Amino acid sequence: MRLRTALVALCLAIGAAACAPQAAAPVAPPPAAAPAAVDASCRVASDCAVKNVGNCCGYFPACVNKDAAVDPDAVRASCESSGMASVCGWKDIQSCDCVQGRCQAVHGPLRTDR
C-alpha cells in the first residue's frame, strides 16, 4: 500500500509541475539601432565611407554617409544599460557604393567604369 501511495504522490507532483506556468521563452534582442539610425544617404559613391557605427558587442563597420556622425561608445552604453548583447563578428568592408540613394557595401570585384 505504501508503494501505491508513493506512486500516486509522484504522479500528482509530475502533473502539478506540468501545469505550472512556464517561463516565457527568451526573446532575442533586436539588432543595435545605430546602423539604421545613422545617415546612409548618398548621391554618388564618393558620398559614402566605411565607419565604425558600433553594436552591442563593440566594433561594427558599416557603409554610411561620409559626413554622418557616429558614436559607437553611445551604442555600447545603450546596450549595457538595457542588458542587451549581440554576436561578435562583422564583414570586412573594403569599399562602399551608392545604390538607389543608400550607401551599401561592395561585394565582389570593384567596378571601374566610373
Residue frames as a rotation matrix with the C-alpha (Angstrom) as fourth column:
MET 1
0.564 0.826 0.000 0.00
0.826 -0.564 0.000 0.00
0.000 0.000 -1.000 0.00
ARG 2
0.359 -0.503 -0.786 2.87
0.216 -0.774 0.595 2.37
-0.908 -0.384 -0.169 0.72
LEU 3
-0.691 -0.623 0.367 4.22
0.454 0.021 0.891 1.87
-0.563 0.782 0.269 -2.80
ARG 4
-0.103 0.762 0.639 0.82
0.965 -0.080 0.251 2.75
0.242 0.642 -0.727 -4.25
THR 5
0.754 0.359 -0.550 0.63
0.548 -0.805 0.225 5.92
-0.362 -0.472 -0.804 -2.15
ALA 6
-0.104 -0.887 -0.450 4.14
0.170 -0.462 0.871 6.91
-0.980 0.014 0.199 -3.24
LEU 7
-0.688 -0.108 0.718 3.23
0.703 0.147 0.696 6.36
-0.180 0.983 -0.025 -6.91
VAL 8
0.379 0.891 0.250 0.09
0.906 -0.412 0.094 8.46
0.187 0.191 -0.964 -6.58
ALA 9
0.619 -0.214 -0.755 2.08
0.302 -0.823 0.481 11.24
-0.724 -0.526 -0.445 -4.90
LEU 10
-0.503 -0.862 0.060 4.69
0.319 -0.120 0.940 11.07
-0.803 0.492 0.336 -7.65
CYS 11
-0.399 0.436 0.807 2.03
0.907 0.056 0.418 11.27
0.137 0.898 -0.418 -10.38
LEU 12
0.697 0.682 -0.221 0.39
0.714 -0.689 0.122 14.23
-0.069 -0.243 -0.968 -8.67
ALA 13
0.248 -0.699 -0.671 3.74
0.184 -0.646 0.741 16.03
-0.951 -0.307 -0.031 -8.38
ILE 14
-0.727 -0.504 0.465 4.53
0.510 0.056 0.858 15.44
-0.459 0.862 0.216 -12.06
GLY 15
-0.022 0.822 0.570 1.07
0.965 -0.131 0.225 16.60
0.260 0.555 -0.790 -13.09
ALA 16
0.735 0.271 -0.621 1.32
0.515 -0.820 0.251 19.74
-0.441 -0.504 -0.742 -10.96
ALA 17
-0.205 -0.895 -0.396 4.72
0.180 -0.432 0.884 20.58
-0.962 0.110 0.250 -12.44
ALA 18
-0.663 -0.012 0.749 3.38
0.738 0.157 0.656 20.14
-0.126 0.988 -0.095 -15.97
CYS 19
0.318 0.892 0.320 0.53
0.893 -0.396 0.216 22.54
0.319 0.217 -0.923 -15.27
ALA 20
0.198 -0.311 -0.929 2.70
0.617 -0.697 0.365 25.19
-0.762 -0.645 0.054 -13.66
PRO 21
0.963 0.136 -0.231 3.13
-0.067 -0.712 -0.699 28.37
-0.260 0.689 -0.676 -15.69
GLN 22
0.371 -0.859 0.352 6.20
0.921 0.388 -0.024 28.16
-0.116 0.334 0.936 -17.87
ALA 23
-0.045 -0.497 -0.867 8.71
0.216 -0.852 0.477 30.96
-0.975 -0.166 0.146 -18.07
ALA 24
0.871 0.353 -0.342 8.40
-0.204 -0.372 -0.905 32.97
-0.446 0.859 -0.252 -21.24
ALA 25
0.513 -0.706 0.489 10.86
0.853 0.486 -0.192 31.95
-0.102 0.515 0.851 -23.93
PRO 26
-0.111 -0.613 -0.782 13.74
0.376 -0.754 0.538 34.41
-0.920 -0.234 0.315 -24.11
VAL 27
0.895 0.413 0.168 13.24
0.339 -0.387 -0.858 36.96
-0.289 0.825 -0.486 -26.82
ALA 28
-0.025 -0.937 0.349 16.25
0.998 -0.005 0.059 37.65
-0.053 0.349 0.935 -28.99
PRO 29
0.058 0.022 -0.998 17.27
0.307 -0.952 -0.003 41.27
-0.950 -0.306 -0.062 -28.67
PRO 30
0.931 0.256 0.260 16.82
0.326 -0.261 -0.909 43.36
-0.164 0.931 -0.327 -31.78
PRO 31
0.079 -0.952 0.296 19.98
0.949 -0.019 -0.314 44.41
0.304 0.306 0.902 -33.54
ALA 32
-0.360 -0.288 -0.887 21.51
0.640 -0.769 -0.010 47.62
-0.679 -0.571 0.461 -32.32
ALA 33
0.635 0.768 0.081 19.66
0.612 -0.437 -0.659 50.57
-0.471 0.468 -0.748 -33.77
ALA 34
0.091 -0.659 -0.747 22.80
-0.043 -0.752 0.658 52.51
-0.995 -0.027 -0.097 -34.62
PRO 35
-0.786 -0.466 0.407 23.33
0.382 0.150 0.912 51.28
-0.486 0.872 0.060 -38.21
ALA 36
-0.121 0.827 0.550 19.73
0.976 -0.001 0.216 52.11
0.179 0.563 -0.807 -39.16
ALA 37
0.682 0.431 -0.590 19.77
0.610 -0.781 0.134 55.46
-0.403 -0.452 -0.796 -37.32
VAL 38
-0.226 -0.857 -0.464 22.99
0.235 -0.510 0.827 56.67
-0.945 0.078 0.317 -38.96
ASP 39
0.518 0.396 -0.758 22.70
-0.536 -0.541 -0.649 58.71
-0.667 0.742 -0.068 -42.17
ALA 40
-0.283 -0.572 0.770 23.43
0.331 0.695 0.638 56.39
-0.900 0.435 -0.008 -45.11
SER 41
0.784 0.620 0.016 22.05
0.258 -0.302 -0.918 58.66
-0.564 0.724 -0.397 -47.82
CYS 42
-0.379 -0.922 -0.075 24.12
0.246 -0.178 0.953 59.41
-0.892 0.343 0.295 -50.91
ARG 43
0.644 0.469 -0.604 24.02
-0.475 -0.373 -0.797 60.77
-0.599 0.800 -0.017 -54.46
VAL 44
0.537 -0.582 -0.611 27.31
-0.541 0.318 -0.778 59.27
0.647 0.748 -0.145 -55.66
ALA 45
0.626 -0.312 -0.715 29.70
0.492 0.869 0.051 56.61
0.605 -0.383 0.698 -54.33
SER 46
-0.436 -0.882 0.178 32.12
0.423 -0.375 -0.825 59.24
0.795 -0.284 0.536 -53.03
ASP 47
0.050 0.537 0.842 29.40
-0.665 -0.611 0.430 60.35
0.745 -0.582 0.327 -50.55
CYS 48
0.908 0.384 -0.170 29.92
-0.187 0.733 0.654 57.01
0.376 -0.562 0.737 -48.73
ALA 49
-0.196 -0.964 0.179 32.55
-0.752 0.031 -0.658 55.80
0.629 -0.263 -0.731 -46.27
VAL 50
0.218 0.157 -0.963 33.14
0.403 0.884 0.235 52.80
0.889 -0.439 0.129 -44.01
LYS 51
-0.281 -0.254 0.925 32.74
-0.679 -0.629 -0.379 53.85
0.678 -0.735 0.005 -40.37
ASN 52
-0.810 0.016 -0.587 32.53
0.399 0.748 -0.530 52.02
0.430 -0.663 -0.612 -37.05
VAL 53
-0.175 0.837 0.518 28.89
-0.436 -0.538 0.722 52.52
0.883 -0.100 0.459 -36.04
GLY 54
-0.819 -0.239 0.521 29.20
-0.572 0.279 -0.772 50.06
0.039 -0.930 -0.365 -33.12
ASN 55
0.124 0.877 -0.465 26.81
-0.314 0.479 0.820 47.41
0.941 0.044 0.335 -31.85
CYS 56
0.814 0.302 0.496 26.23
-0.540 0.079 0.838 45.61
0.214 -0.950 0.227 -28.56
CYS 57
0.790 -0.606 -0.092 29.47
0.612 0.775 0.155 43.68
-0.023 -0.179 0.984 -29.00
GLY 58
0.094 -0.776 -0.623 31.65
0.323 -0.568 0.757 46.66
-0.942 -0.273 0.197 -29.85
TYR 59
-0.644 -0.475 -0.600 33.23
-0.381 -0.481 0.790 47.30
-0.664 0.737 0.129 -33.25
PHE 60
0.039 0.662 0.748 30.82
0.650 0.552 -0.522 47.12
-0.759 0.506 -0.409 -36.21
PRO 61
-0.830 -0.412 -0.376 31.70
-0.002 -0.672 0.741 48.67
-0.557 0.616 0.557 -39.58
ALA 62
0.187 0.892 0.412 29.00
0.723 0.159 -0.672 49.93
-0.665 0.424 -0.615 -41.94
CYS 63
-0.672 -0.283 0.685 28.73
0.704 -0.533 0.470 51.99
0.232 0.798 0.557 -45.09
VAL 64
0.300 0.723 -0.622 27.32
0.809 -0.539 -0.236 55.38
-0.506 -0.432 -0.747 -44.14
ASN 65
0.861 0.008 0.509 27.39
0.304 -0.811 -0.500 58.93
0.409 0.585 -0.700 -45.44
LYS 66
-0.046 -0.998 -0.049 30.95
0.705 0.002 -0.709 60.29
0.707 -0.067 0.704 -45.15
ASP 67
-0.570 -0.127 0.812 29.66
-0.275 -0.902 -0.334 63.21
0.775 -0.413 0.478 -43.06
ALA 68
0.482 0.829 -0.284 27.45
-0.019 0.334 0.942 61.07
0.876 -0.449 0.177 -40.79
ALA 69
-0.203 -0.464 0.862 28.04
-0.904 -0.250 -0.347 61.42
0.377 -0.850 -0.369 -37.07
VAL 70
0.366 0.256 -0.895 28.58
0.038 0.957 0.289 58.01
0.930 -0.140 0.340 -35.45
ASP 71
-0.044 -0.342 0.939 29.01
-0.937 -0.311 -0.157 57.27
0.346 -0.887 -0.307 -31.76
PRO 72
0.010 0.038 -0.999 29.89
-0.100 0.994 0.037 53.60
0.995 0.100 0.014 -31.14
ASP 73
-0.920 -0.361 -0.153 30.52
0.121 0.109 -0.987 54.30
0.373 -0.926 -0.057 -27.44
ALA 74
-0.549 0.800 0.243 26.95
-0.816 -0.449 -0.364 55.57
-0.182 -0.398 0.899 -27.02
VAL 75
0.212 0.598 -0.773 25.63
-0.698 0.647 0.308 52.44
0.684 0.474 0.554 -28.75
ARG 76
-0.399 -0.449 -0.799 27.64
0.209 0.805 -0.556 50.21
0.893 -0.388 -0.227 -26.41
ALA 77
-0.982 0.045 0.185 26.45
-0.189 -0.358 -0.914 52.19
0.025 -0.933 0.360 -23.35
SER 78
-0.174 0.982 -0.072 22.84
-0.981 -0.166 0.105 51.87
0.092 0.089 0.992 -24.50
CYS 79
0.132 0.154 -0.979 23.27
-0.304 0.946 0.108 48.13
0.943 0.284 0.172 -24.88
GLU 80
-0.745 -0.502 -0.439 24.79
0.261 0.386 -0.885 47.81
0.614 -0.774 -0.157 -21.42
SER 81
-0.853 0.428 0.298 22.05
-0.508 -0.552 -0.661 49.86
-0.118 -0.715 0.689 -19.77
SER 82
0.143 0.963 -0.228 19.31
-0.985 0.160 0.060 47.78
0.094 0.216 0.972 -21.40
GLY 83
0.037 -0.199 0.979 21.05
-0.518 0.834 0.189 44.45
-0.854 -0.514 -0.072 -20.78
MET 84
0.931 0.313 -0.187 21.28
-0.305 0.389 -0.869 43.66
-0.199 0.866 0.458 -24.48
ALA 85
-0.114 -0.955 0.272 24.06
-0.244 0.293 0.925 41.65
-0.963 0.039 -0.266 -26.10
SER 86
0.773 0.346 -0.532 24.90
-0.598 0.117 -0.793 40.66
-0.212 0.931 0.297 -29.64
VAL 87
0.757 -0.508 0.412 27.00
0.548 0.836 0.024 38.20
-0.357 0.207 0.911 -31.52
CYS 88
0.264 -0.760 -0.593 30.52
-0.335 -0.649 0.683 39.41
-0.905 0.018 -0.426 -32.14
GLY 89
-0.345 -0.431 0.834 31.57
0.680 0.497 0.538 39.44
-0.647 0.753 0.122 -35.75
TRP 90
0.424 0.436 -0.794 31.33
-0.252 -0.785 -0.566 41.56
-0.870 0.440 -0.223 -38.84
LYS 91
0.715 -0.184 0.675 32.01
0.686 0.370 -0.626 41.56
-0.135 0.911 0.391 -42.54
ASP 92
-0.282 -0.872 -0.400 35.22
0.537 -0.489 0.688 43.11
-0.795 -0.020 0.606 -43.76
ILE 93
0.783 0.602 0.157 34.00
0.502 -0.462 -0.731 46.06
-0.367 0.651 -0.664 -45.84
GLN 94
-0.268 -0.939 0.216 36.63
0.872 -0.140 0.470 47.26
-0.411 0.314 0.856 -48.31
SER 95
-1.000 -0.025 0.001 34.53
0.022 -0.894 0.447 49.90
-0.010 0.447 0.894 -50.06
CYS 96
-0.260 0.957 -0.132 31.04
0.365 -0.029 -0.931 51.34
-0.894 -0.290 -0.342 -50.42
ASP 97
-0.878 0.119 0.463 28.82
0.423 -0.256 0.869 52.27
0.222 0.959 0.174 -53.34
CYS 98
-0.646 0.737 -0.198 25.73
-0.502 -0.605 -0.618 54.45
-0.576 -0.300 0.761 -53.67
VAL 99
-0.910 0.413 0.044 22.83
0.344 0.692 0.634 52.17
0.231 0.592 -0.772 -54.65
GLN 100
-0.043 0.971 0.236 19.42
0.624 -0.158 0.765 53.81
0.780 0.180 -0.599 -55.09
GLY 101
0.295 0.142 0.945 20.37
-0.288 -0.930 0.229 56.67
0.911 -0.340 -0.234 -52.78
ARG 102
0.927 0.010 0.374 21.76
-0.366 0.240 0.899 54.48
-0.081 -0.971 0.226 -49.95
CYS 103
-0.056 -0.995 -0.080 25.36
-0.973 0.072 -0.218 53.64
0.223 0.066 -0.973 -49.10
GLN 104
0.925 0.322 0.203 25.95
-0.354 0.923 0.148 49.89
-0.139 -0.209 0.968 -49.36
ALA 105
0.073 -0.923 0.378 28.99
-0.404 0.319 0.858 47.64
-0.912 -0.215 -0.349 -49.01
VAL 106
0.300 -0.101 -0.949 30.56
-0.938 0.150 -0.312 46.49
0.174 0.984 -0.050 -52.27
HIS 107
0.360 -0.153 0.920 30.74
-0.290 0.919 0.267 42.70
-0.887 -0.363 0.286 -52.56
GLY 108
0.630 -0.200 0.750 32.96
0.687 0.593 -0.420 41.10
-0.361 0.780 0.511 -55.13
PRO 109
-0.381 -0.858 0.346 35.27
0.921 -0.319 0.222 42.93
-0.080 0.403 0.912 -57.54
LEU 110
-0.162 0.246 -0.956 35.12
0.229 -0.933 -0.279 46.69
-0.960 -0.264 0.095 -57.62
ARG 111
0.613 0.408 0.677 33.56
0.762 -0.078 -0.643 48.28
-0.209 0.910 -0.359 -60.69
THR 112
-0.359 -0.822 -0.443 35.92
0.551 -0.570 0.610 50.56
-0.753 -0.025 0.657 -62.59
ASP 113
-0.327 0.296 0.898 33.52
0.907 -0.171 0.386 52.03
0.267 0.940 -0.213 -65.16
ARG 114
0.656 0.566 -0.499 33.09
0.705 -0.696 0.136 55.28
-0.271 -0.441 -0.856 -63.25
